[in-house]
Amino acid sequence: MLSAAPAVAQGCAMCYSTAKATSKDGQRAITRGVIILAIPPLTVMTLGIGLAFRYGRRRDQDHEREGILSRE
């Protein structure tokens, strides 16, 4: 997941040729930069999904409690 595998039809030719022409250290720096730039959106997305599941579980538990109380 963290590798910089080539993707079909992603990026412009100028960006690709410039990145390809850099040294191995430069290519590693570009890869690290992409990973660092991906961390904030992935974190926000993970937190959002976690909160959604937590809210859904709590809502289901509340509905179960209401169902038990209304039967008594």
mmJSON file of the N, C-alpha and C atoms, coordinates in Angstrom:
{"data_MODEL":{"atom_site":{
"group_PDB":["ATOM","ATOM","ATOM","ATOM","ATOM","ATOM","ATOM","ATOM","ATOM","ATOM","ATOM","ATOM","ATOM","ATOM","ATOM","ATOM","ATOM","ATOM","ATOM","ATOM","ATOM","ATOM","ATOM","ATOM","ATOM","ATOM","ATOM","ATOM","ATOM","ATOM","ATOM","ATOM","ATOM","ATOM","ATOM","ATOM","ATOM","ATOM","ATOM","ATOM","ATOM","ATOM","ATOM","ATOM","ATOM","ATOM","ATOM","ATOM","ATOM","ATOM","ATOM","ATOM","ATOM","ATOM","ATOM","ATOM","ATOM","ATOM","ATOM","ATOM","ATOM","ATOM","ATOM","ATOM","ATOM","ATOM","ATOM","ATOM","ATOM","ATOM","ATOM","ATOM","ATOM","ATOM","ATOM","ATOM","ATOM","ATOM","ATOM","ATOM","ATOM","ATOM","ATOM","ATOM","ATOM","ATOM","ATOM","ATOM","ATOM","ATOM","ATOM","ATOM","ATOM","ATOM","ATOM","ATOM","ATOM","ATOM","ATOM","ATOM","ATOM","ATOM","ATOM","ATOM","ATOM","ATOM","ATOM","ATOM","ATOM","ATOM","ATOM","ATOM","ATOM","ATOM","ATOM","ATOM","ATOM","ATOM","ATOM","ATOM","ATOM","ATOM","ATOM","ATOM","ATOM","ATOM","ATOM","ATOM","ATOM","ATOM","ATOM","ATOM","ATOM","ATOM","ATOM","ATOM","ATOM","ATOM","ATOM","ATOM","ATOM","ATOM","ATOM","ATOM","ATOM","ATOM","ATOM","ATOM","ATOM","ATOM","ATOM","ATOM","ATOM","ATOM","ATOM","ATOM","ATOM","ATOM","ATOM","ATOM","ATOM","ATOM","ATOM","ATOM","ATOM","ATOM","ATOM","ATOM","ATOM","ATOM","ATOM","ATOM","ATOM","ATOM","ATOM","ATOM","ATOM","ATOM","ATOM","ATOM","ATOM","ATOM","ATOM","ATOM","ATOM","ATOM","ATOM","ATOM","ATOM","ATOM","ATOM","ATOM","ATOM","ATOM","ATOM","ATOM","ATOM","ATOM","ATOM","ATOM","ATOM","ATOM","ATOM","ATOM","ATOM","ATOM","ATOM","ATOM","ATOM","ATOM","ATOM","ATOM","ATOM","ATOM","ATOM","ATOM"],
"id":[1,2,3,4,5,6,7,8,9,10,11,12,13,14,15,16,17,18,19,20,21,22,23,24,25,26,27,28,29,30,31,32,33,34,35,36,37,38,39,40,41,42,43,44,45,46,47,48,49,50,51,52,53,54,55,56,57,58,59,60,61,62,63,64,65,66,67,68,69,70,71,72,73,74,75,76,77,78,79,80,81,82,83,84,85,86,87,88,89,90,91,92,93,94,95,96,97,98,99,100,101,102,103,104,105,106,107,108,109,110,111,112,113,114,115,116,117,118,119,120,121,122,123,124,125,126,127,128,129,130,131,132,133,134,135,136,137,138,139,140,141,142,143,144,145,146,147,148,149,150,151,152,153,154,155,156,157,158,159,160,161,162,163,164,165,166,167,168,169,170,171,172,173,174,175,176,177,178,179,180,181,182,183,184,185,186,187,188,189,190,191,192,193,194,195,196,197,198,199,200,201,202,203,204,205,206,207,208,209,210,211,212,213,214,215,216],
"type_symbol":["N","C","C","N","C","C","N","C","C","N","C","C","N","C","C","N","C","C","N","C","C","N","C","C","N","C","C","N","C","C","N","C","C","N","C","C","N","C","C","N","C","C","N","C","C","N","C","C","N","C","C","N","C","C","N","C","C","N","C","C","N","C","C","N","C","C","N","C","C","N","C","C","N","C","C","N","C","C","N","C","C","N","C","C","N","C","C","N","C","C","N","C","C","N","C","C","N","C","C","N","C","C","N","C","C","N","C","C","N","C","C","N","C","C","N","C","C","N","C","C","N","C","C","N","C","C","N","C","C","N","C","C","N","C","C","N","C","C","N","C","C","N","C","C","N","C","C","N","C","C","N","C","C","N","C","C","N","C","C","N","C","C","N","C","C","N","C","C","N","C","C","N","C","C","N","C","C","N","C","C","N","C","C","N","C","C","N","C","C","N","C","C","N","C","C","N","C","C","N","C","C","N","C","C","N","C","C","N","C","C","N","C","C","N","C","C"],
"label_atom_id":["N","CA","C","N","CA","C","N","CA","C","N","CA","C","N","CA","C","N","CA","C","N","CA","C","N","CA","C","N","CA","C","N","CA","C","N","CA","C","N","CA","C","N","CA","C","N","CA","C","N","CA","C","N","CA","C","N","CA","C","N","CA","C","N","CA","C","N","CA","C","N","CA","C","N","CA","C","N","CA","C","N","CA","C","N","CA","C","N","CA","C","N","CA","C","N","CA","C","N","CA","C","N","CA","C","N","CA","C","N","CA","C","N","CA","C","N","CA","C","N","CA","C","N","CA","C","N","CA","C","N","CA","C","N","CA","C","N","CA","C","N","CA","C","N","CA","C","N","CA","C","N","CA","C","N","CA","C","N","CA","C","N","CA","C","N","CA","C","N","CA","C","N","CA","C","N","CA","C","N","CA","C","N","CA","C","N","CA","C","N","CA","C","N","CA","C","N","CA","C","N","CA","C","N","CA","C","N","CA","C","N","CA","C","N","CA","C","N","CA","C","N","CA","C","N","CA","C","N","CA","C","N","CA","C","N","CA","C","N","CA","C","N","CA","C","N","CA","C","N","CA","C"],
"label_alt_id":[null,null,null,null,null,null,null,null,null,null,null,null,null,null,null,null,null,null,null,null,null,null,null,null,null,null,null,null,null,null,null,null,null,null,null,null,null,null,null,null,null,null,null,null,null,null,null,null,null,null,null,null,null,null,null,null,null,null,null,null,null,null,null,null,null,null,null,null,null,null,null,null,null,null,null,null,null,null,null,null,null,null,null,null,null,null,null,null,null,null,null,null,null,null,null,null,null,null,null,null,null,null,null,null,null,null,null,null,null,null,null,null,null,null,null,null,null,null,null,null,null,null,null,null,null,null,null,null,null,null,null,null,null,null,null,null,null,null,null,null,null,null,null,null,null,null,null,null,null,null,null,null,null,null,null,null,null,null,null,null,null,null,null,null,null,null,null,null,null,null,null,null,null,null,null,null,null,null,null,null,null,null,null,null,null,null,null,null,null,null,null,null,null,null,null,null,null,null,null,null,null,null,null,null,null,null,null,null,null,null,null,null,null,null,null,null],
"label_comp_id":["MET","MET","MET","LEU","LEU","LEU","SER","SER","SER","ALA","ALA","ALA","ALA","ALA","ALA","PRO","PRO","PRO","ALA","ALA","ALA","VAL","VAL","VAL","ALA","ALA","ALA","GLN","GLN","GLN","GLY","GLY","GLY","CYS","CYS","CYS","ALA","ALA","ALA","MET","MET","MET","CYS","CYS","CYS","TYR","TYR","TYR","SER","SER","SER","THR","THR","THR","ALA","ALA","ALA","LYS","LYS","LYS","ALA","ALA","ALA","THR","THR","THR","SER","SER","SER","LYS","LYS","LYS","ASP","ASP","ASP","GLY","GLY","GLY","GLN","GLN","GLN","ARG","ARG","ARG","ALA","ALA","ALA","ILE","ILE","ILE","THR","THR","THR","ARG","ARG","ARG","GLY","GLY","GLY","VAL","VAL","VAL","ILE","ILE","ILE","ILE","ILE","ILE","LEU","LEU","LEU","ALA","ALA","ALA","ILE","ILE","ILE","PRO","PRO","PRO","PRO","PRO","PRO","LEU","LEU","LEU","THR","THR","THR","VAL","VAL","VAL","MET","MET","MET","THR","THR","THR","LEU","LEU","LEU","GLY","GLY","GLY","ILE","ILE","ILE","GLY","GLY","GLY","LEU","LEU","LEU","ALA","ALA","ALA","PHE","PHE","PHE","ARG","ARG","ARG","TYR","TYR","TYR","GLY","GLY","GLY","ARG","ARG","ARG","ARG","ARG","ARG","ARG","ARG","ARG","ASP","ASP","ASP","GLN","GLN","GLN","ASP","ASP","ASP","HIS","HIS","HIS","GLU","GLU","GLU","ARG","ARG","ARG","GLU","GLU","GLU","GLY","GLY","GLY","ILE","ILE","ILE","LEU","LEU","LEU","SER","SER","SER","ARG","ARG","ARG","GLU","GLU","GLU"],
"label_asym_id":["A","A","A","A","A","A","A","A","A","A","A","A","A","A","A","A","A","A","A","A","A","A","A","A","A","A","A","A","A","A","A","A","A","A","A","A","A","A","A","A","A","A","A","A","A","A","A","A","A","A","A","A","A","A","A","A","A","A","A","A","A","A","A","A","A","A","A","A","A","A","A","A","A","A","A","A","A","A","A","A","A","A","A","A","A","A","A","A","A","A","A","A","A","A","A","A","A","A","A","A","A","A","A","A","A","A","A","A","A","A","A","A","A","A","A","A","A","A","A","A","A","A","A","A","A","A","A","A","A","A","A","A","A","A","A","A","A","A","A","A","A","A","A","A","A","A","A","A","A","A","A","A","A","A","A","A","A","A","A","A","A","A","A","A","A","A","A","A","A","A","A","A","A","A","A","A","A","A","A","A","A","A","A","A","A","A","A","A","A","A","A","A","A","A","A","A","A","A","A","A","A","A","A","A","A","A","A","A","A","A","A","A","A","A","A","A"],
"label_entity_id":["1","1","1","1","1","1","1","1","1","1","1","1","1","1","1","1","1","1","1","1","1","1","1","1","1","1","1","1","1","1","1","1","1","1","1","1","1","1","1","1","1","1","1","1","1","1","1","1","1","1","1","1","1","1","1","1","1","1","1","1","1","1","1","1","1","1","1","1","1","1","1","1","1","1","1","1","1","1","1","1","1","1","1","1","1","1","1","1","1","1","1","1","1","1","1","1","1","1","1","1","1","1","1","1","1","1","1","1","1","1","1","1","1","1","1","1","1","1","1","1","1","1","1","1","1","1","1","1","1","1","1","1","1","1","1","1","1","1","1","1","1","1","1","1","1","1","1","1","1","1","1","1","1","1","1","1","1","1","1","1","1","1","1","1","1","1","1","1","1","1","1","1","1","1","1","1","1","1","1","1","1","1","1","1","1","1","1","1","1","1","1","1","1","1","1","1","1","1","1","1","1","1","1","1","1","1","1","1","1","1","1","1","1","1","1","1"],
"label_seq_id":[1,1,1,2,2,2,3,3,3,4,4,4,5,5,5,6,6,6,7,7,7,8,8,8,9,9,9,10,10,10,11,11,11,12,12,12,13,13,13,14,14,14,15,15,15,16,16,16,17,17,17,18,18,18,19,19,19,20,20,20,21,21,21,22,22,22,23,23,23,24,24,24,25,25,25,26,26,26,27,27,27,28,28,28,29,29,29,30,30,30,31,31,31,32,32,32,33,33,33,34,34,34,35,35,35,36,36,36,37,37,37,38,38,38,39,39,39,40,40,40,41,41,41,42,42,42,43,43,43,44,44,44,45,45,45,46,46,46,47,47,47,48,48,48,49,49,49,50,50,50,51,51,51,52,52,52,53,53,53,54,54,54,55,55,55,56,56,56,57,57,57,58,58,58,59,59,59,60,60,60,61,61,61,62,62,62,63,63,63,64,64,64,65,65,65,66,66,66,67,67,67,68,68,68,69,69,69,70,70,70,71,71,71,72,72,72],
"pdbx_PDB_ins_code":[null,null,null,null,null,null,null,null,null,null,null,null,null,null,null,null,null,null,null,null,null,null,null,null,null,null,null,null,null,null,null,null,null,null,null,null,null,null,null,null,null,null,null,null,null,null,null,null,null,null,null,null,null,null,null,null,null,null,null,null,null,null,null,null,null,null,null,null,null,null,null,null,null,null,null,null,null,null,null,null,null,null,null,null,null,null,null,null,null,null,null,null,null,null,null,null,null,null,null,null,null,null,null,null,null,null,null,null,null,null,null,null,null,null,null,null,null,null,null,null,null,null,null,null,null,null,null,null,null,null,null,null,null,null,null,null,null,null,null,null,null,null,null,null,null,null,null,null,null,null,null,null,null,null,null,null,null,null,null,null,null,null,null,null,null,null,null,null,null,null,null,null,null,null,null,null,null,null,null,null,null,null,null,null,null,null,null,null,null,null,null,null,null,null,null,null,null,null,null,null,null,null,null,null,null,null,null,null,null,null,null,null,null,null,null,null],
"Cartn_x":[0.834,0.0,0.876,1.981,2.823,3.852,3.868,4.836,4.341,5.261,4.933,4.831,3.86,3.66,3.123,3.549,3.044,1.56,0.854,-0.579,-0.859,-1.789,-2.131,-2.899,-2.495,-3.167,-3.211,-2.212,-2.166,-0.997,-1.264,-0.219,0.091,0.733,1.082,2.454,2.725,3.993,5.174,4.99,6.08,6.444,5.444,5.711,6.405,5.936,6.519,7.974,8.261,9.631,10.56,10.068,10.879,11.194,10.196,10.408,11.317,11.168,11.983,13.444,13.672,15.027,15.802,15.135,15.84,16.649,17.543,18.375,17.514,18.111,17.388,16.982,17.853,17.506,16.326,16.328,15.217,13.914,13.982,12.783,12.267,13.174,12.768,12.113,12.639,12.067,10.658,10.471,9.134,8.163,8.607,7.749,7.372,8.341,8.06,7.121,7.3,6.417,4.982,4.804,3.455,2.822,3.601,3.079,2.714,3.587,3.308,2.06,1.89,0.699,-0.57,-0.44,-1.612,-2.057,-1.193,-1.517,-2.712,-2.776,-3.922,-5.287,-5.457,-6.774,-7.132,-6.145,-6.422,-6.808,-6.165,-6.491,-7.911,-8.259,-9.606,-10.649,-10.377,-11.312,-11.469,-10.363,-10.413,-11.199,-10.945,-11.695,-13.185,-13.506,-14.912,-15.618,-14.968,-15.571,-15.706,-14.692,-14.757,-15.891,-16.042,-17.136,-18.494,-18.596,-19.858,-20.247,-19.283,-19.579,-19.941,-19.223,-19.519,-20.926,-21.287,-22.623,-23.687,-23.435,-24.395,-24.576,-23.503,-23.582,-24.36,-24.072,-24.777,-26.267,-26.578,-27.971,-28.7,-28.05,-28.66,-28.896,-27.95,-28.121,-29.27,-29.398,-30.513,-31.85,-31.917,-33.166,-33.513,-32.499,-32.747,-33.271,-32.703,-33.166,-34.601,-34.906,-36.263,-37.252,-36.853,-37.724,-37.987,-36.972,-37.13,-38.009,-37.798,-38.594,-40.048,-40.296,-41.684,-42.463,-41.775,-42.447,-42.907,-42.229,-42.56,-43.755],
"Cartn_y":[-1.195,0.0,1.255,1.203,2.382,2.482,1.531,1.595,2.548,3.035,3.97,3.2,2.329,1.544,2.446,2.228,3.061,2.833,3.896,3.815,4.238,3.599,3.892,5.211,6.1,7.372,8.29,8.216,9.101,10.064,11.345,12.354,12.771,13.905,14.412,13.884,13.948,13.436,14.253,15.557,16.399,16.047,15.842,15.463,14.104,13.177,11.833,11.891,12.614,12.654,13.394,14.427,15.149,14.261,13.551,12.664,11.502,10.986,9.861,10.277,11.554,12.038,12.353,12.383,12.684,11.48,11.736,10.654,9.735,8.629,7.682,8.362,9.222,9.956,10.9,11.535,12.419,11.655,10.476,9.656,9.189,8.828,8.446,9.621,10.828,12.022,12.291,12.105,12.288,11.264,10.013,8.967,9.295,9.718,10.096,11.287,12.236,13.404,13.026,12.11,11.656,10.949,10.126,9.413,10.404,11.385,12.386,13.197,13.529,14.275,13.429,12.114,11.232,10.979,11.208,10.895,11.699,13.03,13.763,13.326,13.182,12.746,11.334,10.444,9.085,9.085,9.951,10.046,10.559,11.608,12.168,11.152,10.46,9.462,8.312,7.857,6.771,7.191,8.398,8.889,9.018,9.51,9.646,8.307,7.323,5.989,5.388,5.562,5.053,5.685,7.004,7.678,7.248,7.01,6.555,5.18,4.266,2.943,3.049,3.9,4.069,4.633,5.638,6.218,5.18,4.402,3.38,2.308,1.883,0.862,1.419,2.649,3.271,3.432,3.819,3.977,2.636,1.572,0.244,-0.2,0.071,-0.294,0.488,1.766,2.571,2.032,1.634,1.074,-0.238,-1.054,-2.316,-2.046,-1.064,-0.72,-0.207,0.624,1.158,0.028,-0.928,-2.059,-2.921,-3.105,-3.901,-3.153,-1.857,-1.07,-0.95,-0.853,-0.703,-2.018,-3.145,-4.432,-4.672,-4.055,-4.3,-3.539],
"Cartn_z":[0.0,0.0,0.0,0.679,0.784,-0.337,-1.231,-2.326,-3.402,-4.162,-5.236,-6.547,-6.631,-7.846,-8.952,-10.174,-11.275,-11.498,-11.751,-11.995,-13.436,-14.058,-15.446,-15.5,-16.383,-16.655,-15.436,-14.584,-13.425,-13.584,-13.512,-13.589,-15.019,-15.122,-16.445,-16.862,-18.13,-18.661,-18.149,-17.976,-17.508,-16.054,-15.208,-13.812,-13.766,-14.564,-14.583,-15.03,-16.115,-16.623,-15.653,-14.987,-14.014,-12.813,-12.315,-11.171,-11.552,-12.754,-13.21,-13.396,-13.736,-13.999,-12.722,-11.586,-10.336,-9.881,-8.955,-8.411,-7.543,-7.115,-6.24,-4.939,-4.401,-3.177,-3.425,-4.575,-4.921,-5.078,-5.693,-5.851,-4.493,-3.584,-2.228,-1.516,-1.723,-1.096,-1.63,-2.922,-3.515,-2.935,-2.818,-2.26,-0.822,-0.023,1.371,1.431,0.536,0.503,0.199,-0.732,-1.07,0.122,0.803,1.975,3.08,3.312,4.345,4.0,2.732,2.333,2.399,2.358,2.436,3.871,4.84,6.238,6.771,6.628,7.188,6.628,5.303,4.836,5.299,5.346,5.817,7.294,8.078,9.5,9.695,8.993,9.109,8.652,7.563,7.062,8.057,8.641,9.62,10.855,11.348,12.505,12.19,11.006,10.609,10.549,9.963,9.882,11.274,12.116,13.484,14.271,14.147,14.841,14.304,13.008,12.433,12.976,13.053,13.61,15.086,15.811,17.236,17.427,16.644,16.726,16.377,15.335,14.921,15.982,16.597,17.654,18.848,19.227,20.354,20.039,18.817,18.41,18.473,18.0,18.048,19.487,20.371,21.774,22.405,22.065,22.59,22.1,20.832,20.295,20.975,21.262,21.968,23.373,24.059,25.409,25.373,24.392,24.274,23.989,23.181,22.87,24.096,24.916,26.135,27.134,27.255,28.208,27.785,26.487,26.014,26.137,26.166,26.313,27.752,28.709,30.127,30.556],
"occupancy":[1.0,1.0,1.0,1.0,1.0,1.0,1.0,1.0,1.0,1.0,1.0,1.0,1.0,1.0,1.0,1.0,1.0,1.0,1.0,1.0,1.0,1.0,1.0,1.0,1.0,1.0,1.0,1.0,1.0,1.0,1.0,1.0,1.0,1.0,1.0,1.0,1.0,1.0,1.0,1.0,1.0,1.0,1.0,1.0,1.0,1.0,1.0,1.0,1.0,1.0,1.0,1.0,1.0,1.0,1.0,1.0,1.0,1.0,1.0,1.0,1.0,1.0,1.0,1.0,1.0,1.0,1.0,1.0,1.0,1.0,1.0,1.0,1.0,1.0,1.0,1.0,1.0,1.0,1.0,1.0,1.0,1.0,1.0,1.0,1.0,1.0,1.0,1.0,1.0,1.0,1.0,1.0,1.0,1.0,1.0,1.0,1.0,1.0,1.0,1.0,1.0,1.0,1.0,1.0,1.0,1.0,1.0,1.0,1.0,1.0,1.0,1.0,1.0,1.0,1.0,1.0,1.0,1.0,1.0,1.0,1.0,1.0,1.0,1.0,1.0,1.0,1.0,1.0,1.0,1.0,1.0,1.0,1.0,1.0,1.0,1.0,1.0,1.0,1.0,1.0,1.0,1.0,1.0,1.0,1.0,1.0,1.0,1.0,1.0,1.0,1.0,1.0,1.0,1.0,1.0,1.0,1.0,1.0,1.0,1.0,1.0,1.0,1.0,1.0,1.0,1.0,1.0,1.0,1.0,1.0,1.0,1.0,1.0,1.0,1.0,1.0,1.0,1.0,1.0,1.0,1.0,1.0,1.0,1.0,1.0,1.0,1.0,1.0,1.0,1.0,1.0,1.0,1.0,1.0,1.0,1.0,1.0,1.0,1.0,1.0,1.0,1.0,1.0,1.0,1.0,1.0,1.0,1.0,1.0,1.0,1.0,1.0,1.0,1.0,1.0,1.0],
"B_iso_or_equiv":[0.0,0.0,0.0,0.0,0.0,0.0,0.0,0.0,0.0,0.0,0.0,0.0,0.0,0.0,0.0,0.0,0.0,0.0,0.0,0.0,0.0,0.0,0.0,0.0,0.0,0.0,0.0,0.0,0.0,0.0,0.0,0.0,0.0,0.0,0.0,0.0,0.0,0.0,0.0,0.0,0.0,0.0,0.0,0.0,0.0,0.0,0.0,0.0,0.0,0.0,0.0,0.0,0.0,0.0,0.0,0.0,0.0,0.0,0.0,0.0,0.0,0.0,0.0,0.0,0.0,0.0,0.0,0.0,0.0,0.0,0.0,0.0,0.0,0.0,0.0,0.0,0.0,0.0,0.0,0.0,0.0,0.0,0.0,0.0,0.0,0.0,0.0,0.0,0.0,0.0,0.0,0.0,0.0,0.0,0.0,0.0,0.0,0.0,0.0,0.0,0.0,0.0,0.0,0.0,0.0,0.0,0.0,0.0,0.0,0.0,0.0,0.0,0.0,0.0,0.0,0.0,0.0,0.0,0.0,0.0,0.0,0.0,0.0,0.0,0.0,0.0,0.0,0.0,0.0,0.0,0.0,0.0,0.0,0.0,0.0,0.0,0.0,0.0,0.0,0.0,0.0,0.0,0.0,0.0,0.0,0.0,0.0,0.0,0.0,0.0,0.0,0.0,0.0,0.0,0.0,0.0,0.0,0.0,0.0,0.0,0.0,0.0,0.0,0.0,0.0,0.0,0.0,0.0,0.0,0.0,0.0,0.0,0.0,0.0,0.0,0.0,0.0,0.0,0.0,0.0,0.0,0.0,0.0,0.0,0.0,0.0,0.0,0.0,0.0,0.0,0.0,0.0,0.0,0.0,0.0,0.0,0.0,0.0,0.0,0.0,0.0,0.0,0.0,0.0,0.0,0.0,0.0,0.0,0.0,0.0,0.0,0.0,0.0,0.0,0.0,0.0],
"pdbx_formal_charge":[null,null,null,null,null,null,null,null,null,null,null,null,null,null,null,null,null,null,null,null,null,null,null,null,null,null,null,null,null,null,null,null,null,null,null,null,null,null,null,null,null,null,null,null,null,null,null,null,null,null,null,null,null,null,null,null,null,null,null,null,null,null,null,null,null,null,null,null,null,null,null,null,null,null,null,null,null,null,null,null,null,null,null,null,null,null,null,null,null,null,null,null,null,null,null,null,null,null,null,null,null,null,null,null,null,null,null,null,null,null,null,null,null,null,null,null,null,null,null,null,null,null,null,null,null,null,null,null,null,null,null,null,null,null,null,null,null,null,null,null,null,null,null,null,null,null,null,null,null,null,null,null,null,null,null,null,null,null,null,null,null,null,null,null,null,null,null,null,null,null,null,null,null,null,null,null,null,null,null,null,null,null,null,null,null,null,null,null,null,null,null,null,null,null,null,null,null,null,null,null,null,null,null,null,null,null,null,null,null,null,null,null,null,null,null,null],
"auth_seq_id":[1,1,1,2,2,2,3,3,3,4,4,4,5,5,5,6,6,6,7,7,7,8,8,8,9,9,9,10,10,10,11,11,11,12,12,12,13,13,13,14,14,14,15,15,15,16,16,16,17,17,17,18,18,18,19,19,19,20,20,20,21,21,21,22,22,22,23,23,23,24,24,24,25,25,25,26,26,26,27,27,27,28,28,28,29,29,29,30,30,30,31,31,31,32,32,32,33,33,33,34,34,34,35,35,35,36,36,36,37,37,37,38,38,38,39,39,39,40,40,40,41,41,41,42,42,42,43,43,43,44,44,44,45,45,45,46,46,46,47,47,47,48,48,48,49,49,49,50,50,50,51,51,51,52,52,52,53,53,53,54,54,54,55,55,55,56,56,56,57,57,57,58,58,58,59,59,59,60,60,60,61,61,61,62,62,62,63,63,63,64,64,64,65,65,65,66,66,66,67,67,67,68,68,68,69,69,69,70,70,70,71,71,71,72,72,72],
"auth_comp_id":["MET","MET","MET","LEU","LEU","LEU","SER","SER","SER","ALA","ALA","ALA","ALA","ALA","ALA","PRO","PRO","PRO","ALA","ALA","ALA","VAL","VAL","VAL","ALA","ALA","ALA","GLN","GLN","GLN","GLY","GLY","GLY","CYS","CYS","CYS","ALA","ALA","ALA","MET","MET","MET","CYS","CYS","CYS","TYR","TYR","TYR","SER","SER","SER","THR","THR","THR","ALA","ALA","ALA","LYS","LYS","LYS","ALA","ALA","ALA","THR","THR","THR","SER","SER","SER","LYS","LYS","LYS","ASP","ASP","ASP","GLY","GLY","GLY","GLN","GLN","GLN","ARG","ARG","ARG","ALA","ALA","ALA","ILE","ILE","ILE","THR","THR","THR","ARG","ARG","ARG","GLY","GLY","GLY","VAL","VAL","VAL","ILE","ILE","ILE","ILE","ILE","ILE","LEU","LEU","LEU","ALA","ALA","ALA","ILE","ILE","ILE","PRO","PRO","PRO","PRO","PRO","PRO","LEU","LEU","LEU","THR","THR","THR","VAL","VAL","VAL","MET","MET","MET","THR","THR","THR","LEU","LEU","LEU","GLY","GLY","GLY","ILE","ILE","ILE","GLY","GLY","GLY","LEU","LEU","LEU","ALA","ALA","ALA","PHE","PHE","PHE","ARG","ARG","ARG","TYR","TYR","TYR","GLY","GLY","GLY","ARG","ARG","ARG","ARG","ARG","ARG","ARG","ARG","ARG","ASP","ASP","ASP","GLN","GLN","GLN","ASP","ASP","ASP","HIS","HIS","HIS","GLU","GLU","GLU","ARG","ARG","ARG","GLU","GLU","GLU","GLY","GLY","GLY","ILE","ILE","ILE","LEU","LEU","LEU","SER","SER","SER","ARG","ARG","ARG","GLU","GLU","GLU"],
"auth_asym_id":["A","A","A","A","A","A","A","A","A","A","A","A","A","A","A","A","A","A","A","A","A","A","A","A","A","A","A","A","A","A","A","A","A","A","A","A","A","A","A","A","A","A","A","A","A","A","A","A","A","A","A","A","A","A","A","A","A","A","A","A","A","A","A","A","A","A","A","A","A","A","A","A","A","A","A","A","A","A","A","A","A","A","A","A","A","A","A","A","A","A","A","A","A","A","A","A","A","A","A","A","A","A","A","A","A","A","A","A","A","A","A","A","A","A","A","A","A","A","A","A","A","A","A","A","A","A","A","A","A","A","A","A","A","A","A","A","A","A","A","A","A","A","A","A","A","A","A","A","A","A","A","A","A","A","A","A","A","A","A","A","A","A","A","A","A","A","A","A","A","A","A","A","A","A","A","A","A","A","A","A","A","A","A","A","A","A","A","A","A","A","A","A","A","A","A","A","A","A","A","A","A","A","A","A","A","A","A","A","A","A","A","A","A","A","A","A"],
"auth_atom_id":["N","CA","C","N","CA","C","N","CA","C","N","CA","C","N","CA","C","N","CA","C","N","CA","C","N","CA","C","N","CA","C","N","CA","C","N","CA","C","N","CA","C","N","CA","C","N","CA","C","N","CA","C","N","CA","C","N","CA","C","N","CA","C","N","CA","C","N","CA","C","N","CA","C","N","CA","C","N","CA","C","N","CA","C","N","CA","C","N","CA","C","N","CA","C","N","CA","C","N","CA","C","N","CA","C","N","CA","C","N","CA","C","N","CA","C","N","CA","C","N","CA","C","N","CA","C","N","CA","C","N","CA","C","N","CA","C","N","CA","C","N","CA","C","N","CA","C","N","CA","C","N","CA","C","N","CA","C","N","CA","C","N","CA","C","N","CA","C","N","CA","C","N","CA","C","N","CA","C","N","CA","C","N","CA","C","N","CA","C","N","CA","C","N","CA","C","N","CA","C","N","CA","C","N","CA","C","N","CA","C","N","CA","C","N","CA","C","N","CA","C","N","CA","C","N","CA","C","N","CA","C","N","CA","C","N","CA","C","N","CA","C","N","CA","C","N","CA","C","N","CA","C"],
"pdbx_PDB_model_num":[1,1,1,1,1,1,1,1,1,1,1,1,1,1,1,1,1,1,1,1,1,1,1,1,1,1,1,1,1,1,1,1,1,1,1,1,1,1,1,1,1,1,1,1,1,1,1,1,1,1,1,1,1,1,1,1,1,1,1,1,1,1,1,1,1,1,1,1,1,1,1,1,1,1,1,1,1,1,1,1,1,1,1,1,1,1,1,1,1,1,1,1,1,1,1,1,1,1,1,1,1,1,1,1,1,1,1,1,1,1,1,1,1,1,1,1,1,1,1,1,1,1,1,1,1,1,1,1,1,1,1,1,1,1,1,1,1,1,1,1,1,1,1,1,1,1,1,1,1,1,1,1,1,1,1,1,1,1,1,1,1,1,1,1,1,1,1,1,1,1,1,1,1,1,1,1,1,1,1,1,1,1,1,1,1,1,1,1,1,1,1,1,1,1,1,1,1,1,1,1,1,1,1,1,1,1,1,1,1,1,1,1,1,1,1,1]
}}}
